[in-house]
Amino acid sequence: MLSGKGKYASATENRRFVWAEIVWPLILEINDVAFSLQQYQKKRDEICKEKNVTITTTSRGLASLLQKGILLKEDKIYSIHFRLIPYMRLKANCDYATAIHEVRIK
């Protein structure tokens, strides 16, 4: 690995980046619990260009968010976990730590 980080550290970093820079801002922007693949790609492309990040990094981050259950996918629609909806309604800042904590509460 070029970054010198272990694979888990890289996965967490990618997840945090995609959540903080792409997914959560997109959720607040469209004011909806779900977004289409096209909406995600448009936002991703803007952020990748702005922050000089590869699409590979963001696709790994997105896959990781799905794996952790923060995002759910049905066909080409992604939605946030139901426990994150109140944050969206309040237009609150929901960082990755908050998101993972909410999703893991049983």
TAPELIN-V937760 format. One record per backbone hydrogen bond with DSSP energy under -0.5 kcal/mol. CO is the residue of the C=O (numbers start at 1). NH is the residue of the N-H. If there is no record, write none. Layout:
BEGIN
[[CO,NH] [CO,NH]]
END
This chain:
BEGIN
[[1,4] [6,10] [7,11] [8,12] [9,13] [10,14] [11,15] [12,16] [13,17] [14,18] [15,19] [16,20] [17,21] [17,22] [18,22] [18,23] [19,24] [22,26] [23,27] [24,28] [25,29] [26,30] [27,31] [27,32] [33,80] [35,78] [36,40] [37,41] [38,42] [39,43] [40,44] [41,45] [42,46] [43,47] [44,48] [45,49] [46,50] [47,51] [48,52] [48,53] [54,58] [55,59] [56,60] [57,61] [58,62] [59,63] [60,64] [61,65] [62,66] [63,67] [64,68] [65,69] [65,70] [65,71] [66,69] [70,81] [72,79] [74,77] [76,37] [77,74] [78,35] [79,72] [81,84] [82,85] [84,88] [85,89] [86,90] [87,92] [88,91] [92,94] [93,95] [95,99] [96,100] [97,101] [98,102] [99,103] [100,104] [101,105]]
END
